[in-house]
């Protein structure tokens, strides 16, 4: 299901774009490096021609992304508290 894949990519730091896939009308996802822009429904990479299907991030990758996000939030909070 496209929504599950989209959630997995968002946890990995991918951006959901305003643009939609011409074939599926599903919002496209772009990686942080801005080298890949894919559709989570048909797995087409709109930045590359004739590329193999992209795999959604693995559960372990999701956990690592969540940990990194928590660490970043903690650093921001500590920095704000240090300012006071």
C-alpha positions, 0 to 999 in steps of 0.5 A: 500500500502506498501510504505505508511506504510513504510513512516509511520514507518519511521516517527516513527523512524523505520529503513528500512533494507537491508533485504527483506521479503522472501514472498513479496520481500519488504524491512523489517522495524525494530523498535528502540528497535530491537524487531520487524522486519516486512514486510509492505506488508504481515505484517509478523513479522520476529522476532516473530512466529505466531504474529498478524498483525502489525498496521501502526502508526496512524496519531497522532503518525506521528505528534508527531514523526514529532514534536520530530524530529523538537525538536531534530533538534532545539537542535542540531542547538542551540548546534552548535550555542552555540559552535561558 
